[in-house]
Amino acid sequence: MEKSNEDALSEARRYLTDLMVFEGAKFVVPIEVKAEKASSPQAVESTVDPMAPAEEVVALVGEEADADAAPIIGPMAPAEEIVAPAGEEADADATDLPMPATAIVAAADGQAPGQAEEPIADDGNALDIFRQQICDCSKCSLGSTRQNFVFGAGNPAAGIMFVGEAPGADEDRQGEPFVGAAGQLLNKIISAMDLRREDVYICNILKCRPPNNRDPQPDEIEQCEPYLKRQIELIQPKVICTLGRFAAQTLLRSSDSMGHMRGQSHQYEGIPLVATYHPAALLRNAEWKRPTWEDMKRVRQIYDGVEL
Ligand code: SF4
């Protein structure tokens, strides 16, 4: 059966949105700013207008997201706009964050951070030591139904920390966070932010999969959240990005809808927090990709130290 004009238009719009937002979208700066950057590495950060329309800061550069590729400029971008150099500064920032000089971990029996803490000799290993201490946890019923404990993955000194809800079937099978279809989309989002998955840290509120992907129960959150809190203390990210309503509601102690929480300035334990949609939700609702991209630009700006 032939598609109606409306269907065809809708399909084309969805394709363009996908392409523009997550298939190699790049941050771009005006050419004169790039010239300034050549003489002053700080010039770009201080000159980029964080309030510029999305179309002015997104360029289409093809799937490989290669700074050397010939750029196709976003529909409203001035013709002279060019793709910014690949994020050398970002990579440097991601590895420059200091670990606490006297990192400590909570006891493996689940006592809240601050209780029964022990000094760690090697700061760089603190996160891994903490993982080893809690990986056999059975404080809630999910400990007996999981295949694998899913602690988290990424740079232990990351500037950006993504926090989702709980492991799904793929994550439970592999013991890694965000490895299914939603994880693939998250990888694209991170790439569009001019970062690599290994530059950031990714984890969930719960470390074990709820059966049949049901919603986490209050007692499970209560038992597991101190682990996340400790991870945040050890990683000390510049910005936390919650993925999905559940993660945002948990960290913000809120019952607001996603629509109310996103686009607002939040903090968790003094760390800026940006709430956005879960990648799995984006797979079902393509129209949420644009607002998600706006949120990701905000995450990147906080990470870059751009005043908002
Ligand atoms: S979900 Fe958290 S509290 Fe429950 S068993 Fe797993 S690690 Fe322990």
Residues whose N, C-alpha, C, O or C-beta is under 5 A from the ligand:
A	BS01	SF4	C137 S138 K139 C140 L142 G143 L206 K207 C208 E220 Q223 C224
